[in-house]
Amino acid sequence: MQSPFSLRIFVADGDPDGLRIVERFNASARAVVFPRALLPQVKARPELQQSGVNFL
């Protein structure tokens, strides 16, 4: 059994179905979650200027 942990979900534009940035406390990983239709807008964000792993 894994120990419990906390997640922080930041809803960047106020729309829960839009851009969401998810972070686990005490970890360096970050997930950027958004609908494919928002890709042109989200490309300019600093979170996507870093290297990472992408899931489509």
All heavy atoms as TSV, in Angstrom:
chain	resi	resn	atom	element	x	y	z
A	1	MET	N	N	0.846	-1.196	0.000
A	1	MET	CA	C	0.000	0.000	0.000
A	1	MET	C	C	0.880	1.243	0.000
A	1	MET	O	O	1.820	1.338	0.766
A	1	MET	CB	C	-0.906	-0.034	1.223
A	1	MET	CG	C	-1.814	1.133	1.330
A	1	MET	SD	S	-2.891	0.957	2.755
A	1	MET	CE	C	-4.143	2.068	2.302
A	2	GLN	N	N	0.561	2.177	-0.860
A	2	GLN	CA	C	1.319	3.414	-0.929
A	2	GLN	C	C	0.844	4.389	0.131
A	2	GLN	O	O	-0.297	4.327	0.598
A	2	GLN	CB	C	1.162	4.047	-2.298
A	2	GLN	CG	C	1.784	3.245	-3.394
A	2	GLN	CD	C	1.709	3.978	-4.728
A	2	GLN	OE1	O	1.201	5.084	-4.815
A	2	GLN	NE2	N	2.216	3.351	-5.760
A	3	SER	N	N	1.733	5.270	0.510
A	3	SER	CA	C	1.352	6.283	1.490
A	3	SER	C	C	0.555	7.393	0.802
A	3	SER	O	O	0.723	7.655	-0.385
A	3	SER	CB	C	2.597	6.861	2.150
A	3	SER	OG	O	3.458	7.401	1.194
A	4	PRO	N	N	-0.315	8.069	1.528
A	4	PRO	CA	C	-1.150	9.117	0.931
A	4	PRO	C	C	-0.312	10.325	0.516
A	4	PRO	O	O	0.781	10.561	1.030
A	4	PRO	CB	C	-2.122	9.488	2.041
A	4	PRO	CG	C	-1.541	8.958	3.282
A	4	PRO	CD	C	-0.609	7.861	2.931
A	5	PHE	N	N	-0.828	11.084	-0.434
A	5	PHE	CA	C	-0.163	12.299	-0.897
A	5	PHE	C	C	-1.218	13.295	-1.338
A	5	PHE	O	O	-2.377	12.959	-1.498
A	5	PHE	CB	C	0.830	12.004	-2.028
A	5	PHE	CG	C	0.207	11.381	-3.245
A	5	PHE	CD1	C	-0.300	12.165	-4.266
A	5	PHE	CD2	C	0.123	10.006	-3.370
A	5	PHE	CE1	C	-0.875	11.599	-5.385
A	5	PHE	CE2	C	-0.443	9.424	-4.486
A	5	PHE	CZ	C	-0.945	10.218	-5.501
A	6	SER	N	N	-0.786	14.537	-1.536
A	6	SER	CA	C	-1.690	15.605	-1.951
A	6	SER	C	C	-1.359	16.055	-3.364
A	6	SER	O	O	-0.201	16.068	-3.766
A	6	SER	CB	C	-1.567	16.810	-1.024
A	6	SER	OG	O	-1.997	16.485	0.268
A	7	LEU	N	N	-2.399	16.422	-4.091
A	7	LEU	CA	C	-2.262	16.998	-5.426
A	7	LEU	C	C	-2.791	18.420	-5.402
A	7	LEU	O	O	-3.764	18.716	-4.709
A	7	LEU	CB	C	-3.064	16.211	-6.461
A	7	LEU	CG	C	-2.607	14.812	-6.794
A	7	LEU	CD1	C	-3.584	14.171	-7.763
A	7	LEU	CD2	C	-1.220	14.818	-7.386
A	8	ARG	N	N	-2.163	19.275	-6.178
A	8	ARG	CA	C	-2.667	20.630	-6.359
A	8	ARG	C	C	-3.057	20.769	-7.823
A	8	ARG	O	O	-2.261	20.484	-8.718
A	8	ARG	CB	C	-1.609	21.659	-6.004
A	8	ARG	CG	C	-2.120	23.080	-6.168
A	8	ARG	CD	C	-1.140	24.085	-5.688
A	8	ARG	NE	N	0.041	24.062	-6.556
A	8	ARG	CZ	C	1.030	24.928	-6.467
A	8	ARG	NH1	N	1.030	25.833	-5.523
A	8	ARG	NH2	N	2.047	24.851	-7.287
A	9	ILE	N	N	-4.305	21.170	-8.074
A	9	ILE	CA	C	-4.796	21.370	-9.435
A	9	ILE	C	C	-5.073	22.857	-9.611
A	9	ILE	O	O	-5.924	23.427	-8.935
A	9	ILE	CB	C	-6.070	20.547	-9.710
A	9	ILE	CG1	C	-5.802	19.069	-9.477
A	9	ILE	CG2	C	-6.571	20.793	-11.131
A	9	ILE	CD1	C	-7.023	18.191	-9.563
A	10	PHE	N	N	-4.329	23.472	-10.524
A	10	PHE	CA	C	-4.492	24.895	-10.821
A	10	PHE	C	C	-5.280	25.013	-12.117
A	10	PHE	O	O	-4.861	24.514	-13.158
A	10	PHE	CB	C	-3.118	25.552	-10.963
A	10	PHE	CG	C	-3.184	26.997	-11.351
A	10	PHE	CD1	C	-3.720	27.943	-10.500
A	10	PHE	CD2	C	-2.701	27.419	-12.579
A	10	PHE	CE1	C	-3.782	29.271	-10.862
A	10	PHE	CE2	C	-2.758	28.739	-12.954
A	10	PHE	CZ	C	-3.299	29.673	-12.090
A	11	VAL	N	N	-6.440	25.639	-12.044
A	11	VAL	CA	C	-7.288	25.856	-13.215
A	11	VAL	C	C	-6.918	27.240	-13.752
A	11	VAL	O	O	-7.356	28.264	-13.232
A	11	VAL	CB	C	-8.779	25.760	-12.843
A	11	VAL	CG1	C	-9.650	25.973	-14.061
A	11	VAL	CG2	C	-9.072	24.417	-12.202
A	12	ALA	N	N	-6.071	27.257	-14.782
A	12	ALA	CA	C	-5.404	28.480	-15.229
A	12	ALA	C	C	-6.347	29.552	-15.757
A	12	ALA	O	O	-6.118	30.738	-15.531
A	12	ALA	CB	C	-4.365	28.139	-16.291
A	13	ASP	N	N	-7.390	29.167	-16.477
A	13	ASP	CA	C	-8.274	30.180	-17.052
A	13	ASP	C	C	-9.657	30.210	-16.402
A	13	ASP	O	O	-10.558	30.849	-16.905
A	13	ASP	CB	C	-8.397	29.990	-18.565
A	13	ASP	CG	C	-8.904	28.614	-18.948
A	13	ASP	OD1	O	-9.183	27.812	-18.045
A	13	ASP	OD2	O	-9.019	28.342	-20.155
A	14	GLY	N	N	-9.821	29.507	-15.300
A	14	GLY	CA	C	-11.091	29.518	-14.581
A	14	GLY	C	C	-12.109	28.512	-15.094
A	14	GLY	O	O	-13.169	28.359	-14.498
A	15	ASP	N	N	-11.811	27.826	-16.177
A	15	ASP	CA	C	-12.715	26.825	-16.745
A	15	ASP	C	C	-12.193	25.439	-16.367
A	15	ASP	O	O	-11.101	25.053	-16.794
A	15	ASP	CB	C	-12.755	26.976	-18.266
A	15	ASP	CG	C	-13.644	25.952	-18.947
A	15	ASP	OD1	O	-14.378	25.223	-18.248
A	15	ASP	OD2	O	-13.602	25.886	-20.188
A	16	PRO	N	N	-12.935	24.670	-15.576
A	16	PRO	CA	C	-12.440	23.352	-15.165
A	16	PRO	C	C	-12.261	22.365	-16.309
A	16	PRO	O	O	-11.593	21.355	-16.153
A	16	PRO	CB	C	-13.496	22.857	-14.169
A	16	PRO	CG	C	-14.691	23.683	-14.418
A	16	PRO	CD	C	-14.226	24.982	-15.007
A	17	ASP	N	N	-12.825	22.652	-17.467
A	17	ASP	CA	C	-12.625	21.800	-18.640
A	17	ASP	C	C	-11.519	22.337	-19.545
A	17	ASP	O	O	-11.227	21.750	-20.581
A	17	ASP	CB	C	-13.925	21.676	-19.442
A	17	ASP	CG	C	-14.989	20.922	-18.668
A	17	ASP	OD1	O	-14.632	19.973	-17.938
A	17	ASP	OD2	O	-16.173	21.285	-18.789
A	18	GLY	N	N	-10.912	23.451	-19.173
A	18	GLY	CA	C	-9.850	24.060	-19.974
A	18	GLY	C	C	-8.486	23.601	-19.496
A	18	GLY	O	O	-8.274	22.446	-19.127
A	19	LEU	N	N	-7.543	24.523	-19.456
A	19	LEU	CA	C	-6.170	24.237	-19.059
A	19	LEU	C	C	-6.087	23.992	-17.556
A	19	LEU	O	O	-6.559	24.803	-16.759
A	19	LEU	CB	C	-5.260	25.408	-19.444
A	19	LEU	CG	C	-3.821	25.330	-18.973
A	19	LEU	CD1	C	-3.105	24.143	-19.608
A	19	LEU	CD2	C	-3.108	26.622	-19.262
A	20	ARG	N	N	-5.483	22.858	-17.186
A	20	ARG	CA	C	-5.269	22.507	-15.782
A	20	ARG	C	C	-3.810	22.104	-15.604
A	20	ARG	O	O	-3.254	21.373	-16.412
A	20	ARG	CB	C	-6.177	21.365	-15.359
A	20	ARG	CG	C	-7.637	21.739	-15.474
A	20	ARG	CD	C	-8.585	20.583	-15.275
A	20	ARG	NE	N	-8.369	19.403	-16.078
A	20	ARG	CZ	C	-8.834	19.206	-17.307
A	20	ARG	NH1	N	-9.511	20.143	-17.916
A	20	ARG	NH2	N	-8.617	18.078	-17.943
A	21	ILE	N	N	-3.197	22.604	-14.544
A	21	ILE	CA	C	-1.822	22.249	-14.213
A	21	ILE	C	C	-1.872	21.491	-12.898
A	21	ILE	O	O	-2.340	22.018	-11.883
A	21	ILE	CB	C	-0.941	23.505	-14.111
A	21	ILE	CG1	C	-0.975	24.251	-15.443
A	21	ILE	CG2	C	0.480	23.123	-13.718
A	21	ILE	CD1	C	-0.344	25.608	-15.417
A	22	VAL	N	N	-1.398	20.246	-12.928
A	22	VAL	CA	C	-1.500	19.350	-11.772
A	22	VAL	C	C	-0.100	19.090	-11.239
A	22	VAL	O	O	0.798	18.729	-11.993
A	22	VAL	CB	C	-2.177	18.019	-12.171
A	22	VAL	CG1	C	-2.331	17.116	-10.962
A	22	VAL	CG2	C	-3.512	18.274	-12.839
A	23	GLU	N	N	0.074	19.296	-9.929
A	23	GLU	CA	C	1.361	19.053	-9.286
A	23	GLU	C	C	1.160	18.193	-8.047
A	23	GLU	O	O	0.173	18.354	-7.333
A	23	GLU	CB	C	2.007	20.368	-8.864
A	23	GLU	CG	C	2.374	21.266	-10.013
A	23	GLU	CD	C	2.963	22.573	-9.552
A	23	GLU	OE1	O	2.356	23.220	-8.679
A	23	GLU	OE2	O	4.030	22.929	-10.064
A	24	ARG	N	N	2.099	17.305	-7.826
A	24	ARG	CA	C	2.108	16.507	-6.605
A	24	ARG	C	C	3.082	17.169	-5.647
A	24	ARG	O	O	4.204	17.492	-6.010
A	24	ARG	CB	C	2.553	15.084	-6.911
A	24	ARG	CG	C	2.595	14.207	-5.695
A	24	ARG	CD	C	2.975	12.802	-6.052
A	24	ARG	NE	N	3.175	12.033	-4.837
A	24	ARG	CZ	C	3.452	10.755	-4.807
A	24	ARG	NH1	N	3.570	10.082	-5.934
A	24	ARG	NH2	N	3.614	10.143	-3.667
A	25	PHE	N	N	2.639	17.387	-4.400
A	25	PHE	CA	C	3.507	18.005	-3.418
A	25	PHE	C	C	4.715	17.114	-3.169
A	25	PHE	O	O	4.627	15.885	-3.193
A	25	PHE	CB	C	2.756	18.254	-2.110
A	25	PHE	CG	C	1.762	19.378	-2.216
A	25	PHE	CD1	C	0.415	19.130	-2.166
A	25	PHE	CD2	C	2.187	20.683	-2.384
A	25	PHE	CE1	C	-0.501	20.156	-2.283
A	25	PHE	CE2	C	1.283	21.717	-2.503
A	25	PHE	CZ	C	-0.059	21.454	-2.451
A	26	ASN	N	N	5.865	17.723	-2.945
A	26	ASN	CA	C	7.141	17.037	-2.701
A	26	ASN	C	C	7.591	16.210	-3.894
A	26	ASN	O	O	8.244	15.186	-3.727
A	26	ASN	CB	C	7.068	16.162	-1.448
A	26	ASN	CG	C	6.806	16.976	-0.202
A	26	ASN	OD1	O	7.237	18.115	-0.100
A	26	ASN	ND2	N	6.093	16.402	0.739
A	27	ALA	N	N	7.259	16.633	-5.091
A	27	ALA	CA	C	7.716	15.947	-6.302
A	27	ALA	C	C	8.039	17.001	-7.355
A	27	ALA	O	O	7.506	18.111	-7.333
A	27	ALA	CB	C	6.650	14.997	-6.815
A	28	SER	N	N	8.906	16.657	-8.275
A	28	SER	CA	C	9.278	17.619	-9.307
A	28	SER	C	C	8.437	17.467	-10.571
A	28	SER	O	O	8.586	18.245	-11.501
A	28	SER	CB	C	10.758	17.447	-9.655
A	28	SER	OG	O	10.976	16.144	-10.140
A	29	ALA	N	N	7.557	16.492	-10.613
A	29	ALA	CA	C	6.735	16.253	-11.799
A	29	ALA	C	C	5.553	17.218	-11.845
A	29	ALA	O	O	5.039	17.651	-10.820
A	29	ALA	CB	C	6.230	14.824	-11.811
A	30	ARG	N	N	5.139	17.536	-13.070
A	30	ARG	CA	C	3.992	18.413	-13.289
A	30	ARG	C	C	3.252	17.911	-14.525
A	30	ARG	O	O	3.874	17.524	-15.502
A	30	ARG	CB	C	4.485	19.838	-13.523
A	30	ARG	CG	C	3.375	20.814	-13.793
A	30	ARG	CD	C	3.888	22.205	-14.080
A	30	ARG	NE	N	4.742	22.668	-13.000
A	30	ARG	CZ	C	5.763	23.497	-13.160
A	30	ARG	NH1	N	6.070	23.951	-14.345
A	30	ARG	NH2	N	6.486	23.882	-12.146
A	31	ALA	N	N	1.938	17.939	-14.477
A	31	ALA	CA	C	1.126	17.552	-15.631
A	31	ALA	C	C	0.361	18.773	-16.114
A	31	ALA	O	O	-0.191	19.527	-15.314
A	31	ALA	CB	C	0.147	16.448	-15.253
A	32	VAL	N	N	0.364	18.973	-17.416
A	32	VAL	CA	C	-0.404	20.047	-18.039
A	32	VAL	C	C	-1.491	19.362	-18.860
A	32	VAL	O	O	-1.197	18.637	-19.806
A	32	VAL	CB	C	0.489	20.936	-18.925
A	32	VAL	CG1	C	-0.323	22.054	-19.548
A	32	VAL	CG2	C	1.648	21.504	-18.122
A	33	VAL	N	N	-2.737	19.581	-18.473
A	33	VAL	CA	C	-3.874	18.878	-19.076
A	33	VAL	C	C	-4.772	19.912	-19.748
A	33	VAL	O	O	-5.147	20.908	-19.127
A	33	VAL	CB	C	-4.673	18.112	-17.996
A	33	VAL	CG1	C	-5.811	17.337	-18.613
A	33	VAL	CG2	C	-3.763	17.201	-17.187
A	34	PHE	N	N	-5.108	19.654	-21.022
A	34	PHE	CA	C	-5.972	20.580	-21.740
A	34	PHE	C	C	-6.578	19.863	-22.935
A	34	PHE	O	O	-6.011	18.892	-23.431
A	34	PHE	CB	C	-5.199	21.828	-22.197
A	34	PHE	CG	C	-4.013	21.533	-23.059
A	34	PHE	CD1	C	-4.123	21.487	-24.435
A	34	PHE	CD2	C	-2.776	21.287	-22.482
A	34	PHE	CE1	C	-3.019	21.216	-25.223
A	34	PHE	CE2	C	-1.666	21.019	-23.262
A	34	PHE	CZ	C	-1.793	20.979	-24.632
A	35	PRO	N	N	-7.728	20.347	-23.425
A	35	PRO	CA	C	-8.311	19.781	-24.638
A	35	PRO	C	C	-7.447	20.126	-25.855
A	35	PRO	O	O	-6.789	21.169	-25.895
A	35	PRO	CB	C	-9.680	20.443	-24.742
A	35	PRO	CG	C	-9.866	21.256	-23.538
A	35	PRO	CD	C	-8.584	21.344	-22.810
A	36	ARG	N	N	-7.455	19.259	-26.825
A	36	ARG	CA	C	-6.644	19.454	-28.034
A	36	ARG	C	C	-6.961	20.775	-28.734
A	36	ARG	O	O	-6.089	21.407	-29.322
A	36	ARG	CB	C	-6.873	18.291	-28.990
A	36	ARG	CG	C	-5.971	18.311	-30.196
A	36	ARG	CD	C	-6.236	17.124	-31.072
A	36	ARG	NE	N	-5.948	15.900	-30.368
A	36	ARG	CZ	C	-5.005	15.030	-30.732
A	36	ARG	NH1	N	-4.307	15.254	-31.810
A	36	ARG	NH2	N	-4.790	13.943	-30.048
A	37	ALA	N	N	-8.199	21.224	-28.664
A	37	ALA	CA	C	-8.590	22.470	-29.328
A	37	ALA	C	C	-7.858	23.686	-28.760
A	37	ALA	O	O	-7.721	24.703	-29.437
A	37	ALA	CB	C	-10.096	22.676	-29.213
A	38	LEU	N	N	-7.354	23.603	-27.526
A	38	LEU	CA	C	-6.647	24.725	-26.912
A	38	LEU	C	C	-5.143	24.711	-27.185
A	38	LEU	O	O	-4.433	25.604	-26.723
A	38	LEU	CB	C	-6.867	24.717	-25.394
A	38	LEU	CG	C	-8.280	25.020	-24.906
A	38	LEU	CD1	C	-8.337	24.967	-23.390
A	38	LEU	CD2	C	-8.740	26.370	-25.409
A	39	LEU	N	N	-4.640	23.752	-27.939
A	39	LEU	CA	C	-3.204	23.646	-28.178
A	39	LEU	C	C	-2.587	24.932	-28.729
A	39	LEU	O	O	-1.550	25.365	-28.234
A	39	LEU	CB	C	-2.887	22.465	-29.095
A	39	LEU	CG	C	-1.407	22.243	-29.401
A	39	LEU	CD1	C	-0.624	21.988	-28.129
A	39	LEU	CD2	C	-1.239	21.103	-30.379
A	40	PRO	N	N	-3.181	25.609	-29.714
A	40	PRO	CA	C	-2.559	26.850	-30.205
A	40	PRO	C	C	-2.384	27.909	-29.111
A	40	PRO	O	O	-1.382	28.616	-29.086
A	40	PRO	CB	C	-3.520	27.340	-31.282
A	40	PRO	CG	C	-4.242	26.111	-31.735
A	40	PRO	CD	C	-4.357	25.245	-30.506
A	41	GLN	N	N	-3.326	28.008	-28.190
A	41	GLN	CA	C	-3.235	28.990	-27.105
A	41	GLN	C	C	-2.230	28.551	-26.051
A	41	GLN	O	O	-1.504	29.372	-25.498
A	41	GLN	CB	C	-4.596	29.172	-26.436
A	41	GLN	CG	C	-5.661	29.746	-27.338
A	41	GLN	CD	C	-7.012	29.641	-26.680
A	41	GLN	OE1	O	-7.562	28.559	-26.573
A	41	GLN	NE2	N	-7.530	30.767	-26.242
A	42	VAL	N	N	-2.187	27.281	-25.757
A	42	VAL	CA	C	-1.372	26.755	-24.661
A	42	VAL	C	C	0.107	26.685	-25.047
A	42	VAL	O	O	0.978	26.732	-24.176
A	42	VAL	CB	C	-1.909	25.370	-24.229
A	42	VAL	CG1	C	-1.032	24.733	-23.187
A	42	VAL	CG2	C	-3.323	25.505	-23.698
A	43	LYS	N	N	0.423	26.618	-26.330
A	43	LYS	CA	C	1.819	26.500	-26.786
A	43	LYS	C	C	2.717	27.607	-26.248
A	43	LYS	O	O	3.899	27.393	-26.025
A	43	LYS	CB	C	1.890	26.525	-28.307
A	43	LYS	CG	C	1.624	25.223	-28.963
A	43	LYS	CD	C	1.839	25.379	-30.457
A	43	LYS	CE	C	1.622	24.093	-31.192
A	43	LYS	NZ	N	1.824	24.263	-32.634
A	44	ALA	N	N	2.189	28.779	-26.019
A	44	ALA	CA	C	2.991	29.914	-25.572
A	44	ALA	C	C	3.265	29.904	-24.071
A	44	ALA	O	O	4.089	30.678	-23.596
A	44	ALA	CB	C	2.300	31.213	-25.962
A	45	ARG	N	N	2.619	29.048	-23.332
A	45	ARG	CA	C	2.799	29.021	-21.877
A	45	ARG	C	C	4.190	28.507	-21.514
A	45	ARG	O	O	4.745	27.632	-22.181
A	45	ARG	CB	C	1.733	28.161	-21.220
A	45	ARG	CG	C	0.350	28.795	-21.338
A	45	ARG	CD	C	-0.627	28.137	-20.423
A	45	ARG	NE	N	-0.244	28.159	-19.044
A	45	ARG	CZ	C	-0.626	29.099	-18.174
A	45	ARG	NH1	N	-1.387	30.089	-18.563
A	45	ARG	NH2	N	-0.253	29.044	-16.924
A	46	PRO	N	N	4.773	29.011	-20.438
A	46	PRO	CA	C	6.126	28.592	-20.055
A	46	PRO	C	C	6.212	27.109	-19.673
A	46	PRO	O	O	7.269	26.493	-19.811
A	46	PRO	CB	C	6.470	29.479	-18.865
A	46	PRO	CG	C	5.202	30.090	-18.415
A	46	PRO	CD	C	4.252	30.063	-19.584
A	47	GLU	N	N	5.118	26.515	-19.225
A	47	GLU	CA	C	5.138	25.096	-18.858
A	47	GLU	C	C	5.444	24.208	-20.058
A	47	GLU	O	O	6.027	23.134	-19.907
A	47	GLU	CB	C	3.793	24.663	-18.253
A	47	GLU	CG	C	3.476	25.282	-16.919
A	47	GLU	CD	C	2.784	26.635	-17.029
A	47	GLU	OE1	O	2.489	27.086	-18.150
A	47	GLU	OE2	O	2.546	27.243	-15.982
A	48	LEU	N	N	5.061	24.636	-21.245
A	48	LEU	CA	C	5.306	23.832	-22.440
A	48	LEU	C	C	6.614	24.177	-23.130
A	48	LEU	O	O	6.951	23.578	-24.144
A	48	LEU	CB	C	4.145	23.964	-23.422
A	48	LEU	CG	C	2.836	23.337	-22.975
A	48	LEU	CD1	C	1.794	23.447	-24.073
A	48	LEU	CD2	C	3.026	21.895	-22.592
A	49	GLN	N	N	7.371	25.114	-22.596
A	49	GLN	CA	C	8.672	25.457	-23.161
A	49	GLN	C	C	9.772	24.556	-22.606
A	49	GLN	O	O	10.898	24.581	-23.080
A	49	GLN	CB	C	9.007	26.928	-22.880
A	49	GLN	CG	C	7.969	27.899	-23.389
A	49	GLN	CD	C	7.660	27.733	-24.872
A	49	GLN	OE1	O	8.554	27.587	-25.676
A	49	GLN	NE2	N	6.379	27.743	-25.212
A	50	GLN	N	N	9.448	23.744	-21.592
A	50	GLN	CA	C	10.419	22.834	-20.994
A	50	GLN	C	C	10.292	21.464	-21.629
A	50	GLN	O	O	9.275	21.131	-22.237
A	50	GLN	CB	C	10.151	22.726	-19.494
A	50	GLN	CG	C	10.223	24.065	-18.791
A	50	GLN	CD	C	9.692	23.995	-17.376
A	50	GLN	OE1	O	9.109	22.999	-16.970
A	50	GLN	NE2	N	9.901	25.057	-16.625
A	51	SER	N	N	11.331	20.674	-21.486
A	51	SER	CA	C	11.263	19.305	-22.025
A	51	SER	C	C	10.337	18.474	-21.154
A	51	SER	O	O	10.126	18.770	-19.976
A	51	SER	CB	C	12.651	18.683	-22.076
A	51	SER	OG	O	13.207	18.643	-20.780
A	52	GLY	N	N	9.766	17.437	-21.730
A	52	GLY	CA	C	8.856	16.589	-20.989
A	52	GLY	C	C	8.352	15.434	-21.814
A	52	GLY	O	O	8.796	15.204	-22.944
A	53	VAL	N	N	7.399	14.725	-21.263
A	53	VAL	CA	C	6.775	13.585	-21.936
A	53	VAL	C	C	5.358	13.984	-22.277
A	53	VAL	O	O	4.637	14.535	-21.435
A	53	VAL	CB	C	6.768	12.345	-21.000
A	53	VAL	CG1	C	6.075	11.179	-21.661
A	53	VAL	CG2	C	8.189	11.990	-20.610
A	54	ASN	N	N	4.922	13.726	-23.505
A	54	ASN	CA	C	3.593	14.112	-23.951
A	54	ASN	C	C	2.728	12.878	-24.153
A	54	ASN	O	O	3.172	11.879	-24.712
A	54	ASN	CB	C	3.680	14.867	-25.290
A	54	ASN	CG	C	4.498	16.123	-25.171
A	54	ASN	OD1	O	4.301	16.896	-24.254
A	54	ASN	ND2	N	5.410	16.314	-26.089
A	55	PHE	N	N	1.492	12.969	-23.693
A	55	PHE	CA	C	0.481	11.928	-23.917
A	55	PHE	C	C	-0.667	12.561	-24.676
A	55	PHE	O	O	-1.168	13.594	-24.282
A	55	PHE	CB	C	-0.053	11.380	-22.580
A	55	PHE	CG	C	0.965	10.626	-21.794
A	55	PHE	CD1	C	1.636	11.243	-20.747
A	55	PHE	CD2	C	1.248	9.303	-22.076
A	55	PHE	CE1	C	2.582	10.560	-20.010
A	55	PHE	CE2	C	2.177	8.613	-21.349
A	55	PHE	CZ	C	2.839	9.239	-20.310
A	56	LEU	N	N	-1.064	11.935	-25.755
A	56	LEU	CA	C	-2.203	12.452	-26.516
A	56	LEU	C	C	-3.383	11.525	-26.383
A	56	LEU	O	O	-3.257	10.362	-26.250
A	56	LEU	CB	C	-1.825	12.622	-27.985
A	56	LEU	CG	C	-0.717	13.609	-28.264
A	56	LEU	CD1	C	-0.374	13.592	-29.741
A	56	LEU	CD2	C	-1.119	15.000	-27.844
